[in-house]
């Protein structure tokens, strides 16, 4: 089974197994302030997922990802958490088998029972082979905004090695600003881009080359919808 080390689908690997994630929404009605210690599975190997991202449709989070086809793969288990620590199985998807190309997978998770406007949702995927051995993906953090401009934002996975990717699903065209900062608040990387109605994925070039240490990330849509993440790169 192929594995990889791989942050918003944000591609990032090389962070510690314990990450603090902080999410805040500037909309007073939906304000979230959370510091969560996120522990990765004990297995040092990480499942390689490309374009691991989330969409939102009528009380359901639609997860999309691509993964290498392996002859020994059996299925993927989707696990969900509302605190980033305690996970439970929400469903599974059969593997496609061996191939020379990556395959696109999708899973719809009904989150009607979760107040998505007041809680972040964390996902991880467990890839199981035919012998029962498994590896986990990094975490995907999903925030449903449900505002005029922004439907959902997802960040995946945390930790990072490759450049960070930010995924936003917009109800209308909007400006998206992404900033990486040091603990003292000094800005090290900024990227602004025009997002269009629908799904948008933005890559923050240069983040894979950042030195080891603590950072924070802020994503701002139209100057008022925002998400903050505290990160540790090792």
mmCIF file of the C-alpha atoms, coordinates in Angstrom:
data_MODEL
# 
_entry.id   MODEL 
# 
loop_
_atom_site.group_PDB 
_atom_site.id 
_atom_site.type_symbol 
_atom_site.label_atom_id 
_atom_site.label_alt_id 
_atom_site.label_comp_id 
_atom_site.label_asym_id 
_atom_site.label_entity_id 
_atom_site.label_seq_id 
_atom_site.pdbx_PDB_ins_code 
_atom_site.Cartn_x 
_atom_site.Cartn_y 
_atom_site.Cartn_z 
_atom_site.occupancy 
_atom_site.B_iso_or_equiv 
_atom_site.pdbx_formal_charge 
_atom_site.auth_seq_id 
_atom_site.auth_comp_id 
_atom_site.auth_asym_id 
_atom_site.auth_atom_id 
_atom_site.pdbx_PDB_model_num 
ATOM 1   C CA . UNK A 1 1   ? 0.000   0.000  0.000   1.00 0.00 ? 1   UNK A CA 1 
ATOM 2   C CA . UNK A 1 2   ? 1.432   3.361  -1.013  1.00 0.00 ? 2   UNK A CA 1 
ATOM 3   C CA . UNK A 1 3   ? 1.647   5.987  1.658   1.00 0.00 ? 3   UNK A CA 1 
ATOM 4   C CA . UNK A 1 4   ? 2.747   9.608  1.806   1.00 0.00 ? 4   UNK A CA 1 
ATOM 5   C CA . UNK A 1 5   ? 3.359   12.419 4.235   1.00 0.00 ? 5   UNK A CA 1 
ATOM 6   C CA . UNK A 1 6   ? 1.358   15.117 3.250   1.00 0.00 ? 6   UNK A CA 1 
ATOM 7   C CA . UNK A 1 7   ? -2.477  21.335 5.160   1.00 0.00 ? 7   UNK A CA 1 
ATOM 8   C CA . UNK A 1 8   ? -7.061  23.755 3.858   1.00 0.00 ? 8   UNK A CA 1 
ATOM 9   C CA . UNK A 1 9   ? -7.956  20.088 0.111   1.00 0.00 ? 9   UNK A CA 1 
ATOM 10  C CA . UNK A 1 10  ? -4.911  21.992 1.821   1.00 0.00 ? 10  UNK A CA 1 
ATOM 11  C CA . UNK A 1 11  ? -1.840  19.900 1.223   1.00 0.00 ? 11  UNK A CA 1 
ATOM 12  C CA . UNK A 1 12  ? 0.586   19.960 4.116   1.00 0.00 ? 12  UNK A CA 1 
ATOM 13  C CA . UNK A 1 13  ? 2.831   17.316 5.801   1.00 0.00 ? 13  UNK A CA 1 
ATOM 14  C CA . UNK A 1 14  ? 5.646   17.436 8.302   1.00 0.00 ? 14  UNK A CA 1 
ATOM 15  C CA . UNK A 1 15  ? 3.668   18.829 11.262  1.00 0.00 ? 15  UNK A CA 1 
ATOM 16  C CA . UNK A 1 16  ? 3.751   17.215 14.671  1.00 0.00 ? 16  UNK A CA 1 
ATOM 17  C CA . UNK A 1 17  ? 1.277   14.535 15.670  1.00 0.00 ? 17  UNK A CA 1 
ATOM 18  C CA . UNK A 1 18  ? -0.360  17.053 18.025  1.00 0.00 ? 18  UNK A CA 1 
ATOM 19  C CA . UNK A 1 19  ? -1.783  20.141 16.368  1.00 0.00 ? 19  UNK A CA 1 
ATOM 20  C CA . UNK A 1 20  ? -3.833  22.986 17.870  1.00 0.00 ? 20  UNK A CA 1 
ATOM 21  C CA . UNK A 1 21  ? -6.633  24.093 15.567  1.00 0.00 ? 21  UNK A CA 1 
ATOM 22  C CA . UNK A 1 22  ? -8.459  27.346 16.234  1.00 0.00 ? 22  UNK A CA 1 
ATOM 23  C CA . UNK A 1 23  ? -11.529 28.361 14.207  1.00 0.00 ? 23  UNK A CA 1 
ATOM 24  C CA . UNK A 1 24  ? -13.277 31.697 14.433  1.00 0.00 ? 24  UNK A CA 1 
ATOM 25  C CA . UNK A 1 25  ? -16.147 33.229 12.451  1.00 0.00 ? 25  UNK A CA 1 
ATOM 26  C CA . UNK A 1 26  ? -16.573 37.015 12.425  1.00 0.00 ? 26  UNK A CA 1 
ATOM 27  C CA . UNK A 1 27  ? -20.351 36.607 12.136  1.00 0.00 ? 27  UNK A CA 1 
ATOM 28  C CA . UNK A 1 28  ? -21.522 37.074 15.756  1.00 0.00 ? 28  UNK A CA 1 
ATOM 29  C CA . UNK A 1 29  ? -24.331 34.572 15.377  1.00 0.00 ? 29  UNK A CA 1 
ATOM 30  C CA . UNK A 1 30  ? -21.932 31.829 14.336  1.00 0.00 ? 30  UNK A CA 1 
ATOM 31  C CA . UNK A 1 31  ? -18.824 32.761 16.310  1.00 0.00 ? 31  UNK A CA 1 
ATOM 32  C CA . UNK A 1 32  ? -16.530 29.846 17.114  1.00 0.00 ? 32  UNK A CA 1 
ATOM 33  C CA . UNK A 1 33  ? -13.439 29.990 19.283  1.00 0.00 ? 33  UNK A CA 1 
ATOM 34  C CA . UNK A 1 34  ? -11.829 26.622 19.783  1.00 0.00 ? 34  UNK A CA 1 
ATOM 35  C CA . UNK A 1 35  ? -8.420  25.314 20.782  1.00 0.00 ? 35  UNK A CA 1 
ATOM 36  C CA . UNK A 1 36  ? -8.266  21.600 20.188  1.00 0.00 ? 36  UNK A CA 1 
ATOM 37  C CA . UNK A 1 37  ? -5.343  19.280 20.664  1.00 0.00 ? 37  UNK A CA 1 
ATOM 38  C CA . UNK A 1 38  ? -5.518  17.018 17.636  1.00 0.00 ? 38  UNK A CA 1 
ATOM 39  C CA . UNK A 1 39  ? -3.740  13.697 17.888  1.00 0.00 ? 39  UNK A CA 1 
ATOM 40  C CA . UNK A 1 40  ? -2.863  11.692 14.806  1.00 0.00 ? 40  UNK A CA 1 
ATOM 41  C CA . UNK A 1 41  ? -2.939  7.885  14.823  1.00 0.00 ? 41  UNK A CA 1 
ATOM 42  C CA . UNK A 1 42  ? 0.094   6.135  16.223  1.00 0.00 ? 42  UNK A CA 1 
ATOM 43  C CA . UNK A 1 43  ? 0.971   4.697  12.791  1.00 0.00 ? 43  UNK A CA 1 
ATOM 44  C CA . UNK A 1 44  ? 3.818   6.791  11.391  1.00 0.00 ? 44  UNK A CA 1 
ATOM 45  C CA . UNK A 1 45  ? 2.654   6.179  7.821   1.00 0.00 ? 45  UNK A CA 1 
ATOM 46  C CA . UNK A 1 46  ? 0.055   8.493  6.299   1.00 0.00 ? 46  UNK A CA 1 
ATOM 47  C CA . UNK A 1 47  ? -2.409  7.760  3.518   1.00 0.00 ? 47  UNK A CA 1 
ATOM 48  C CA . UNK A 1 48  ? -1.716  9.743  0.383   1.00 0.00 ? 48  UNK A CA 1 
ATOM 49  C CA . UNK A 1 49  ? -4.838  11.631 -0.658  1.00 0.00 ? 49  UNK A CA 1 
ATOM 50  C CA . UNK A 1 50  ? -4.999  14.233 -3.403  1.00 0.00 ? 50  UNK A CA 1 
ATOM 51  C CA . UNK A 1 51  ? -7.734  16.884 -3.574  1.00 0.00 ? 51  UNK A CA 1 
ATOM 52  C CA . UNK A 1 52  ? -9.218  15.865 -0.226  1.00 0.00 ? 52  UNK A CA 1 
ATOM 53  C CA . UNK A 1 53  ? -11.990 18.458 0.123   1.00 0.00 ? 53  UNK A CA 1 
ATOM 54  C CA . UNK A 1 54  ? -15.596 19.017 1.176   1.00 0.00 ? 54  UNK A CA 1 
ATOM 55  C CA . UNK A 1 55  ? -18.761 20.450 -0.376  1.00 0.00 ? 55  UNK A CA 1 
ATOM 56  C CA . UNK A 1 56  ? -22.110 21.081 1.328   1.00 0.00 ? 56  UNK A CA 1 
ATOM 57  C CA . UNK A 1 57  ? -25.499 20.034 -0.031  1.00 0.00 ? 57  UNK A CA 1 
ATOM 58  C CA . UNK A 1 58  ? -28.769 20.050 1.953   1.00 0.00 ? 58  UNK A CA 1 
ATOM 59  C CA . UNK A 1 59  ? -27.547 18.881 5.357   1.00 0.00 ? 59  UNK A CA 1 
ATOM 60  C CA . UNK A 1 60  ? -24.865 16.663 3.846   1.00 0.00 ? 60  UNK A CA 1 
ATOM 61  C CA . UNK A 1 61  ? -21.109 17.111 3.645   1.00 0.00 ? 61  UNK A CA 1 
ATOM 62  C CA . UNK A 1 62  ? -19.824 15.675 0.358   1.00 0.00 ? 62  UNK A CA 1 
ATOM 63  C CA . UNK A 1 63  ? -16.254 14.418 0.713   1.00 0.00 ? 63  UNK A CA 1 
ATOM 64  C CA . UNK A 1 64  ? -14.130 14.052 -2.425  1.00 0.00 ? 64  UNK A CA 1 
ATOM 65  C CA . UNK A 1 65  ? -10.643 12.598 -2.671  1.00 0.00 ? 65  UNK A CA 1 
ATOM 66  C CA . UNK A 1 66  ? -8.333  10.792 -5.041  1.00 0.00 ? 66  UNK A CA 1 
ATOM 67  C CA . UNK A 1 67  ? -5.959  8.017  -4.044  1.00 0.00 ? 67  UNK A CA 1 
ATOM 68  C CA . UNK A 1 68  ? -3.583  5.645  -5.860  1.00 0.00 ? 68  UNK A CA 1 
ATOM 69  C CA . UNK A 1 69  ? -5.196  2.401  -6.967  1.00 0.00 ? 69  UNK A CA 1 
ATOM 70  C CA . UNK A 1 70  ? -3.560  -0.556 -5.269  1.00 0.00 ? 70  UNK A CA 1 
ATOM 71  C CA . UNK A 1 71  ? -4.235  -4.197 -5.954  1.00 0.00 ? 71  UNK A CA 1 
ATOM 72  C CA . UNK A 1 72  ? -4.189  -5.006 -2.243  1.00 0.00 ? 72  UNK A CA 1 
ATOM 73  C CA . UNK A 1 73  ? -6.604  -2.248 -1.171  1.00 0.00 ? 73  UNK A CA 1 
ATOM 74  C CA . UNK A 1 74  ? -10.010 -3.342 0.101   1.00 0.00 ? 74  UNK A CA 1 
ATOM 75  C CA . UNK A 1 75  ? -11.942 -0.273 1.285   1.00 0.00 ? 75  UNK A CA 1 
ATOM 76  C CA . UNK A 1 76  ? -11.873 3.198  2.844   1.00 0.00 ? 76  UNK A CA 1 
ATOM 77  C CA . UNK A 1 77  ? -13.480 3.915  6.223   1.00 0.00 ? 77  UNK A CA 1 
ATOM 78  C CA . UNK A 1 78  ? -14.745 7.489  6.743   1.00 0.00 ? 78  UNK A CA 1 
ATOM 79  C CA . UNK A 1 79  ? -14.497 8.709  10.333  1.00 0.00 ? 79  UNK A CA 1 
ATOM 80  C CA . UNK A 1 80  ? -16.010 11.925 11.735  1.00 0.00 ? 80  UNK A CA 1 
ATOM 81  C CA . UNK A 1 81  ? -15.372 14.012 14.869  1.00 0.00 ? 81  UNK A CA 1 
ATOM 82  C CA . UNK A 1 82  ? -16.735 17.249 16.330  1.00 0.00 ? 82  UNK A CA 1 
ATOM 83  C CA . UNK A 1 83  ? -13.730 17.851 18.602  1.00 0.00 ? 83  UNK A CA 1 
ATOM 84  C CA . UNK A 1 84  ? -10.811 16.624 16.490  1.00 0.00 ? 84  UNK A CA 1 
ATOM 85  C CA . UNK A 1 85  ? -9.945  13.976 19.084  1.00 0.00 ? 85  UNK A CA 1 
ATOM 86  C CA . UNK A 1 86  ? -12.756 11.418 19.361  1.00 0.00 ? 86  UNK A CA 1 
ATOM 87  C CA . UNK A 1 87  ? -13.728 9.871  16.021  1.00 0.00 ? 87  UNK A CA 1 
ATOM 88  C CA . UNK A 1 88  ? -16.510 7.524  15.011  1.00 0.00 ? 88  UNK A CA 1 
ATOM 89  C CA . UNK A 1 89  ? -17.157 5.642  11.798  1.00 0.00 ? 89  UNK A CA 1 
ATOM 90  C CA . UNK A 1 90  ? -19.772 7.243  9.563   1.00 0.00 ? 90  UNK A CA 1 
ATOM 91  C CA . UNK A 1 91  ? -19.455 4.983  6.524   1.00 0.00 ? 91  UNK A CA 1 
ATOM 92  C CA . UNK A 1 92  ? -17.147 3.237  4.084   1.00 0.00 ? 92  UNK A CA 1 
ATOM 93  C CA . UNK A 1 93  ? -16.364 3.146  0.366   1.00 0.00 ? 93  UNK A CA 1 
ATOM 94  C CA . UNK A 1 94  ? -14.962 0.128  -1.520  1.00 0.00 ? 94  UNK A CA 1 
ATOM 95  C CA . UNK A 1 95  ? -11.552 0.502  -3.162  1.00 0.00 ? 95  UNK A CA 1 
ATOM 96  C CA . UNK A 1 96  ? -11.380 0.320  -6.952  1.00 0.00 ? 96  UNK A CA 1 
ATOM 97  C CA . UNK A 1 97  ? -8.397  -1.977 -7.211  1.00 0.00 ? 97  UNK A CA 1 
ATOM 98  C CA . UNK A 1 98  ? -5.121  -1.797 -9.115  1.00 0.00 ? 98  UNK A CA 1 
ATOM 99  C CA . UNK A 1 99  ? -4.590  0.814  -11.844 1.00 0.00 ? 99  UNK A CA 1 
ATOM 100 C CA . UNK A 1 100 ? -1.915  3.078  -13.304 1.00 0.00 ? 100 UNK A CA 1 
ATOM 101 C CA . UNK A 1 101 ? -3.934  6.194  -12.480 1.00 0.00 ? 101 UNK A CA 1 
ATOM 102 C CA . UNK A 1 102 ? -5.467  7.703  -9.358  1.00 0.00 ? 102 UNK A CA 1 
ATOM 103 C CA . UNK A 1 103 ? -9.178  7.195  -8.863  1.00 0.00 ? 103 UNK A CA 1 
ATOM 104 C CA . UNK A 1 104 ? -11.746 9.747  -7.674  1.00 0.00 ? 104 UNK A CA 1 
ATOM 105 C CA . UNK A 1 105 ? -13.829 8.777  -4.638  1.00 0.00 ? 105 UNK A CA 1 
ATOM 106 C CA . UNK A 1 106 ? -16.856 10.493 -3.091  1.00 0.00 ? 106 UNK A CA 1 
ATOM 107 C CA . UNK A 1 107 ? -18.870 10.020 0.081   1.00 0.00 ? 107 UNK A CA 1 
ATOM 108 C CA . UNK A 1 108 ? -21.973 11.872 1.306   1.00 0.00 ? 108 UNK A CA 1 
ATOM 109 C CA . UNK A 1 109 ? -22.220 12.277 5.091   1.00 0.00 ? 109 UNK A CA 1 
ATOM 110 C CA . UNK A 1 110 ? -25.607 13.293 6.489   1.00 0.00 ? 110 UNK A CA 1 
ATOM 111 C CA . UNK A 1 111 ? -24.889 15.864 9.207   1.00 0.00 ? 111 UNK A CA 1 
ATOM 112 C CA . UNK A 1 112 ? -28.492 16.892 9.890   1.00 0.00 ? 112 UNK A CA 1 
ATOM 113 C CA . UNK A 1 113 ? -28.074 16.047 13.595  1.00 0.00 ? 113 UNK A CA 1 
ATOM 114 C CA . UNK A 1 114 ? -25.029 18.315 13.885  1.00 0.00 ? 114 UNK A CA 1 
ATOM 115 C CA . UNK A 1 115 ? -25.375 22.080 14.251  1.00 0.00 ? 115 UNK A CA 1 
ATOM 116 C CA . UNK A 1 116 ? -22.922 22.768 11.435  1.00 0.00 ? 116 UNK A CA 1 
ATOM 117 C CA . UNK A 1 117 ? -23.107 26.534 11.884  1.00 0.00 ? 117 UNK A CA 1 
ATOM 118 C CA . UNK A 1 118 ? -21.739 26.287 15.431  1.00 0.00 ? 118 UNK A CA 1 
ATOM 119 C CA . UNK A 1 119 ? -19.390 23.319 15.200  1.00 0.00 ? 119 UNK A CA 1 
ATOM 120 C CA . UNK A 1 120 ? -16.449 22.480 13.004  1.00 0.00 ? 120 UNK A CA 1 
ATOM 121 C CA . UNK A 1 121 ? -16.424 18.936 11.658  1.00 0.00 ? 121 UNK A CA 1 
ATOM 122 C CA . UNK A 1 122 ? -13.243 16.910 11.373  1.00 0.00 ? 122 UNK A CA 1 
ATOM 123 C CA . UNK A 1 123 ? -12.834 14.002 8.981   1.00 0.00 ? 123 UNK A CA 1 
ATOM 124 C CA . UNK A 1 124 ? -10.165 11.400 8.423   1.00 0.00 ? 124 UNK A CA 1 
ATOM 125 C CA . UNK A 1 125 ? -10.061 8.412  6.106   1.00 0.00 ? 125 UNK A CA 1 
ATOM 126 C CA . UNK A 1 126 ? -8.722  4.974  6.968   1.00 0.00 ? 126 UNK A CA 1 
ATOM 127 C CA . UNK A 1 127 ? -7.460  2.916  4.046   1.00 0.00 ? 127 UNK A CA 1 
ATOM 128 C CA . UNK A 1 128 ? -7.744  -0.817 4.735   1.00 0.00 ? 128 UNK A CA 1 
ATOM 129 C CA . UNK A 1 129 ? -6.068  -3.504 2.659   1.00 0.00 ? 129 UNK A CA 1 
ATOM 130 C CA . UNK A 1 130 ? -7.232  -7.085 2.115   1.00 0.00 ? 130 UNK A CA 1 
ATOM 131 C CA . UNK A 1 131 ? -5.069  -8.320 4.985   1.00 0.00 ? 131 UNK A CA 1 
ATOM 132 C CA . UNK A 1 132 ? -6.710  -5.893 7.411   1.00 0.00 ? 132 UNK A CA 1 
ATOM 133 C CA . UNK A 1 133 ? -3.725  -3.552 7.667   1.00 0.00 ? 133 UNK A CA 1 
ATOM 134 C CA . UNK A 1 134 ? -4.544  0.140  7.528   1.00 0.00 ? 134 UNK A CA 1 
ATOM 135 C CA . UNK A 1 135 ? -3.201  3.689  7.434   1.00 0.00 ? 135 UNK A CA 1 
ATOM 136 C CA . UNK A 1 136 ? -4.935  6.992  8.183   1.00 0.00 ? 136 UNK A CA 1 
ATOM 137 C CA . UNK A 1 137 ? -5.080  10.200 6.187   1.00 0.00 ? 137 UNK A CA 1 
ATOM 138 C CA . UNK A 1 138 ? -4.343  13.544 7.807   1.00 0.00 ? 138 UNK A CA 1 
ATOM 139 C CA . UNK A 1 139 ? -7.288  15.555 9.109   1.00 0.00 ? 139 UNK A CA 1 
ATOM 140 C CA . UNK A 1 140 ? -9.774  17.472 6.993   1.00 0.00 ? 140 UNK A CA 1 
ATOM 141 C CA . UNK A 1 141 ? -11.351 20.386 8.887   1.00 0.00 ? 141 UNK A CA 1 
ATOM 142 C CA . UNK A 1 142 ? -14.749 21.474 7.537   1.00 0.00 ? 142 UNK A CA 1 
ATOM 143 C CA . UNK A 1 143 ? -16.617 24.675 8.465   1.00 0.00 ? 143 UNK A CA 1 
ATOM 144 C CA . UNK A 1 144 ? -20.131 25.314 7.137   1.00 0.00 ? 144 UNK A CA 1 
ATOM 145 C CA . UNK A 1 145 ? -20.793 29.062 7.001   1.00 0.00 ? 145 UNK A CA 1 
ATOM 146 C CA . UNK A 1 146 ? -24.189 29.287 5.296   1.00 0.00 ? 146 UNK A CA 1 
ATOM 147 C CA . UNK A 1 147 ? -23.820 33.026 4.670   1.00 0.00 ? 147 UNK A CA 1 
ATOM 148 C CA . UNK A 1 148 ? -24.672 35.107 1.625   1.00 0.00 ? 148 UNK A CA 1 
ATOM 149 C CA . UNK A 1 149 ? -21.191 34.798 0.153   1.00 0.00 ? 149 UNK A CA 1 
ATOM 150 C CA . UNK A 1 150 ? -19.729 31.610 1.591   1.00 0.00 ? 150 UNK A CA 1 
ATOM 151 C CA . UNK A 1 151 ? -21.202 28.136 1.830   1.00 0.00 ? 151 UNK A CA 1 
ATOM 152 C CA . UNK A 1 152 ? -18.360 25.990 3.180   1.00 0.00 ? 152 UNK A CA 1 
ATOM 153 C CA . UNK A 1 153 ? -14.590 26.039 3.709   1.00 0.00 ? 153 UNK A CA 1 
ATOM 154 C CA . UNK A 1 154 ? -12.347 23.042 4.179   1.00 0.00 ? 154 UNK A CA 1 
ATOM 155 C CA . UNK A 1 155 ? -8.732  22.667 5.219   1.00 0.00 ? 155 UNK A CA 1 
ATOM 156 C CA . UNK A 1 156 ? -6.855  19.441 4.680   1.00 0.00 ? 156 UNK A CA 1 
ATOM 157 C CA . UNK A 1 157 ? -4.825  17.834 5.876   1.00 0.00 ? 157 UNK A CA 1 
ATOM 158 C CA . UNK A 1 158 ? -2.975  19.015 8.923   1.00 0.00 ? 158 UNK A CA 1 
ATOM 159 C CA . UNK A 1 159 ? 0.090   18.620 9.213   1.00 0.00 ? 159 UNK A CA 1 
ATOM 160 C CA . UNK A 1 160 ? 1.827   19.818 6.022   1.00 0.00 ? 160 UNK A CA 1 
ATOM 161 C CA . UNK A 1 161 ? 4.873   19.279 3.789   1.00 0.00 ? 161 UNK A CA 1 
ATOM 162 C CA . UNK A 1 162 ? 3.613   20.353 0.421   1.00 0.00 ? 162 UNK A CA 1 
ATOM 163 C CA . UNK A 1 163 ? 2.166   23.764 -0.322  1.00 0.00 ? 163 UNK A CA 1 
ATOM 164 C CA . UNK A 1 164 ? -1.040  24.522 1.582   1.00 0.00 ? 164 UNK A CA 1 
ATOM 165 C CA . UNK A 1 165 ? -4.318  24.415 -0.316  1.00 0.00 ? 165 UNK A CA 1 
ATOM 166 C CA . UNK A 1 166 ? -7.501  26.247 0.697   1.00 0.00 ? 166 UNK A CA 1 
ATOM 167 C CA . UNK A 1 167 ? -10.900 25.073 -0.546  1.00 0.00 ? 167 UNK A CA 1 
ATOM 168 C CA . UNK A 1 168 ? -13.909 27.397 -0.462  1.00 0.00 ? 168 UNK A CA 1 
ATOM 169 C CA . UNK A 1 169 ? -17.377 26.946 -1.935  1.00 0.00 ? 169 UNK A CA 1 
ATOM 170 C CA . UNK A 1 170 ? -18.847 30.351 -2.740  1.00 0.00 ? 170 UNK A CA 1 
ATOM 171 C CA . UNK A 1 171 ? -22.457 31.380 -3.277  1.00 0.00 ? 171 UNK A CA 1 
ATOM 172 C CA . UNK A 1 172 ? -21.220 34.375 -5.272  1.00 0.00 ? 172 UNK A CA 1 
ATOM 173 C CA . UNK A 1 173 ? -17.959 35.774 -6.630  1.00 0.00 ? 173 UNK A CA 1 
ATOM 174 C CA . UNK A 1 174 ? -15.755 37.019 -3.772  1.00 0.00 ? 174 UNK A CA 1 
ATOM 175 C CA . UNK A 1 175 ? -12.206 38.034 -2.852  1.00 0.00 ? 175 UNK A CA 1 
ATOM 176 C CA . UNK A 1 176 ? -10.295 35.468 -0.797  1.00 0.00 ? 176 UNK A CA 1 
ATOM 177 C CA . UNK A 1 177 ? -7.245  36.491 1.248   1.00 0.00 ? 177 UNK A CA 1 
ATOM 178 C CA . UNK A 1 178 ? -4.954  33.854 2.803   1.00 0.00 ? 178 UNK A CA 1 
ATOM 179 C CA . UNK A 1 179 ? -2.219  34.741 5.308   1.00 0.00 ? 179 UNK A CA 1 
ATOM 180 C CA . UNK A 1 180 ? 0.454   32.722 7.097   1.00 0.00 ? 180 UNK A CA 1 
ATOM 181 C CA . UNK A 1 181 ? 1.842   34.393 10.249  1.00 0.00 ? 181 UNK A CA 1 
ATOM 182 C CA . UNK A 1 182 ? 4.431   33.787 12.960  1.00 0.00 ? 182 UNK A CA 1 
ATOM 183 C CA . UNK A 1 183 ? 3.412   33.657 16.665  1.00 0.00 ? 183 UNK A CA 1 
ATOM 184 C CA . UNK A 1 184 ? 4.260   37.372 17.041  1.00 0.00 ? 184 UNK A CA 1 
ATOM 185 C CA . UNK A 1 185 ? 1.717   38.203 14.349  1.00 0.00 ? 185 UNK A CA 1 
ATOM 186 C CA . UNK A 1 186 ? 4.255   39.053 11.667  1.00 0.00 ? 186 UNK A CA 1 
ATOM 187 C CA . UNK A 1 187 ? 3.127   37.975 8.226   1.00 0.00 ? 187 UNK A CA 1 
ATOM 188 C CA . UNK A 1 188 ? 5.353   35.627 6.241   1.00 0.00 ? 188 UNK A CA 1 
ATOM 189 C CA . UNK A 1 189 ? 3.151   34.749 3.266   1.00 0.00 ? 189 UNK A CA 1 
ATOM 190 C CA . UNK A 1 190 ? 0.028   36.343 1.811   1.00 0.00 ? 190 UNK A CA 1 
ATOM 191 C CA . UNK A 1 191 ? -2.049  35.399 -1.202  1.00 0.00 ? 191 UNK A CA 1 
ATOM 192 C CA . UNK A 1 192 ? -5.183  37.125 -2.486  1.00 0.00 ? 192 UNK A CA 1 
ATOM 193 C CA . UNK A 1 193 ? -7.331  35.757 -5.277  1.00 0.00 ? 193 UNK A CA 1 
ATOM 194 C CA . UNK A 1 194 ? -10.699 36.319 -6.898  1.00 0.00 ? 194 UNK A CA 1 
ATOM 195 C CA . UNK A 1 195 ? -13.018 33.401 -6.217  1.00 0.00 ? 195 UNK A CA 1 
ATOM 196 C CA . UNK A 1 196 ? -15.916 32.539 -8.482  1.00 0.00 ? 196 UNK A CA 1 
ATOM 197 C CA . UNK A 1 197 ? -19.330 31.105 -7.674  1.00 0.00 ? 197 UNK A CA 1 
ATOM 198 C CA . UNK A 1 198 ? -18.962 27.426 -6.810  1.00 0.00 ? 198 UNK A CA 1 
ATOM 199 C CA . UNK A 1 199 ? -15.926 25.420 -5.738  1.00 0.00 ? 199 UNK A CA 1 
ATOM 200 C CA . UNK A 1 200 ? -12.497 27.081 -5.578  1.00 0.00 ? 200 UNK A CA 1 
ATOM 201 C CA . UNK A 1 201 ? -9.114  25.624 -4.615  1.00 0.00 ? 201 UNK A CA 1 
ATOM 202 C CA . UNK A 1 202 ? -6.200  27.969 -3.898  1.00 0.00 ? 202 UNK A CA 1 
ATOM 203 C CA . UNK A 1 203 ? -2.606  26.859 -3.402  1.00 0.00 ? 203 UNK A CA 1 
ATOM 204 C CA . UNK A 1 204 ? -0.372  29.006 -1.195  1.00 0.00 ? 204 UNK A CA 1 
ATOM 205 C CA . UNK A 1 205 ? 2.994   28.798 -2.880  1.00 0.00 ? 205 UNK A CA 1 
ATOM 206 C CA . UNK A 1 206 ? 6.079   28.771 -0.662  1.00 0.00 ? 206 UNK A CA 1 
ATOM 207 C CA . UNK A 1 207 ? 4.486   27.244 2.422   1.00 0.00 ? 207 UNK A CA 1 
ATOM 208 C CA . UNK A 1 208 ? 6.288   23.945 1.895   1.00 0.00 ? 208 UNK A CA 1 
ATOM 209 C CA . UNK A 1 209 ? 9.615   25.797 2.305   1.00 0.00 ? 209 UNK A CA 1 
ATOM 210 C CA . UNK A 1 210 ? 8.780   27.428 5.651   1.00 0.00 ? 210 UNK A CA 1 
ATOM 211 C CA . UNK A 1 211 ? 11.190  26.649 8.532   1.00 0.00 ? 211 UNK A CA 1 
ATOM 212 C CA . UNK A 1 212 ? 10.079  24.398 11.355  1.00 0.00 ? 212 UNK A CA 1 
ATOM 213 C CA . UNK A 1 213 ? 8.096   26.155 14.082  1.00 0.00 ? 213 UNK A CA 1 
ATOM 214 C CA . UNK A 1 214 ? 4.711   27.550 15.074  1.00 0.00 ? 214 UNK A CA 1 
ATOM 215 C CA . UNK A 1 215 ? 2.487   29.433 12.635  1.00 0.00 ? 215 UNK A CA 1 
ATOM 216 C CA . UNK A 1 216 ? -1.073  30.652 12.335  1.00 0.00 ? 216 UNK A CA 1 
ATOM 217 C CA . UNK A 1 217 ? -3.173  30.811 9.204   1.00 0.00 ? 217 UNK A CA 1 
ATOM 218 C CA . UNK A 1 218 ? -6.070  33.143 8.444   1.00 0.00 ? 218 UNK A CA 1 
ATOM 219 C CA . UNK A 1 219 ? -8.456  32.864 5.493   1.00 0.00 ? 219 UNK A CA 1 
ATOM 220 C CA . UNK A 1 220 ? -10.732 35.857 4.877   1.00 0.00 ? 220 UNK A CA 1 
ATOM 221 C CA . UNK A 1 221 ? -13.605 35.994 2.391   1.00 0.00 ? 221 UNK A CA 1 
ATOM 222 C CA . UNK A 1 222 ? -14.900 39.432 1.396   1.00 0.00 ? 222 UNK A CA 1 
ATOM 223 C CA . UNK A 1 223 ? -13.148 41.000 4.407   1.00 0.00 ? 223 UNK A CA 1 
ATOM 224 C CA . UNK A 1 224 ? -15.540 39.565 7.027   1.00 0.00 ? 224 UNK A CA 1 
ATOM 225 C CA . UNK A 1 225 ? -15.952 35.769 6.831   1.00 0.00 ? 225 UNK A CA 1 
ATOM 226 C CA . UNK A 1 226 ? -12.834 34.216 8.278   1.00 0.00 ? 226 UNK A CA 1 
ATOM 227 C CA . UNK A 1 227 ? -11.234 31.050 9.607   1.00 0.00 ? 227 UNK A CA 1 
ATOM 228 C CA . UNK A 1 228 ? -8.102  30.877 11.792  1.00 0.00 ? 228 UNK A CA 1 
ATOM 229 C CA . UNK A 1 229 ? -5.821  27.878 12.328  1.00 0.00 ? 229 UNK A CA 1 
ATOM 230 C CA . UNK A 1 230 ? -2.874  27.452 14.681  1.00 0.00 ? 230 UNK A CA 1 
ATOM 231 C CA . UNK A 1 231 ? -0.195  25.173 13.243  1.00 0.00 ? 231 UNK A CA 1 
ATOM 232 C CA . UNK A 1 232 ? 3.073   23.567 14.280  1.00 0.00 ? 232 UNK A CA 1 
ATOM 233 C CA . UNK A 1 233 ? 5.548   22.462 11.649  1.00 0.00 ? 233 UNK A CA 1 
ATOM 234 C CA . UNK A 1 234 ? 8.294   20.045 12.660  1.00 0.00 ? 234 UNK A CA 1 
# 
